[in-house]
């Protein structure tokens, strides 16, 4: 037994010793996989180690200050900003970090691409309260997640996959032009909007810069304004440019878009069309009240860009014209308001102040009747001149019109006469209006990808109610406007935007 025990212990010691010696032997190190440049898709792409996928990271950091408005990039046209009193912000600041991730993989089916752009934004908050018009309300700071101390908001601008000519996900609308509502500017203009939208698109590439796209895109948020049931109009709503109860039903069909584009060294030409379903809910609070039938609207657009014009290297002219019937978002893009209530001074006897009222809808109706589609049309354009490699200046403008048919005017004007005591009656009532902007922008780029910009723009709201018309408004407690008589009058606004931006 002692012999057997000695053999076992000796064998164990031998294996332990052998293991220790093996551990001391040098082991061949794994080769380091260095990041390699990917030259297939342009500058800035690198291979993801261990894969055949190329990736490019980029983005920007931006700091803005808007003077004369409490809306970033927009004019003070409604609510507390439009009131232009002690409840209005006279400036707003914004800080934003954007991140872009672009991946591409070559396959036997062609390139598979994914693209993402997200932003984290901090905005100035705002105060709201009832003021001193006899209604004592607590003045509070906004609860918006984008306006909290040590807080902010996350935005997802792009998130799409491209494969074999198809685009699936959130991408720019195939209706819009490359410059959208920014032909030579940063402040908001009417025109086909920039805001990306969920879609399913096929694009055919014919070579020589000629492409055609066919798309089904989400229309609920980005491409719908209002479907107003004027029977639900209230005095408080009318006083804010809201001409009825917004009666949008659930979505039934995406917007259908087709686009043809020629993009070459001389510039760009584009033609776009879109079909938009207007689907209302019920006349009343329950299903038995009935509902109007759906009506399809449409929009058409022509756009032209001319590059390197004789005035200087890199100088550019961009022009866009849009016409829509029952598809007003294709003219009044979704960064613009759809209800306008701008206050100003007055010389009219008996009037407290003047007021510019306007509202935009895809359609209007009254209980028991069908939808009446709204016609909108307009253009935007801009010219950019490069003084030298460091300085450039642009001038730009836009004009848009809203036109209601006679039936729709009858509905809206009936509400105005009844609820707001329009002094000139139905004969002096016309809810049509024009919206125009002119402006200029100058940028200084001291080093590549760092720019400082100053931009000044002037808004004109041209309402069509008869001269001398007055309305009697109820108390507007949210903006401290008293219940009294106001003159209906055209309004204007001047806004200055200052921006510093670093791209990378």
ABEGO torsion letter per residue (X at the ends): XAAAAAAAAAAAAAAAAAAAAAAABBBBBBBBBBBBBBAAAEBGBBBBBGBABBBBBBEBBBBBBBBGBABBGBBBABEAAAAGBAABBABBBBBBBBBBBBBBBBBAAEBBBBBBBBBBBBBBBBBBBAEAAGBBBBBBBBABAAABBGBEBBBBABBBBBBGGBBBEBBBBAABBAAEABAABABBBBEBBABBBBBBBBBBBAEGGBBBBBBBBBAAAAABBBBBBAAABBAAAAAAGBAEBBABBBBABBBBBBBBBBBBAAEBBBBBBBBBBBBBBBABABAAAEBBBBBBBBBBBBBBBBBGBAAEBGBBBBBBBBBBBGBAAAABBAABBABBBBBBBBABBGBABBBBBBBBBABBBBBGBBBBBBBBBEBBBBBBBBABAABBBBBBBBBBBBBBBAAAAAAAAAAAAAAAGBAAEAAABBABBBBBBBBBBBBBBABBGBBBBBBBBBBBBBBABBBGBBBBBBBBAAAGBBBBBBBBBBBBBBBBBBBBBBBX
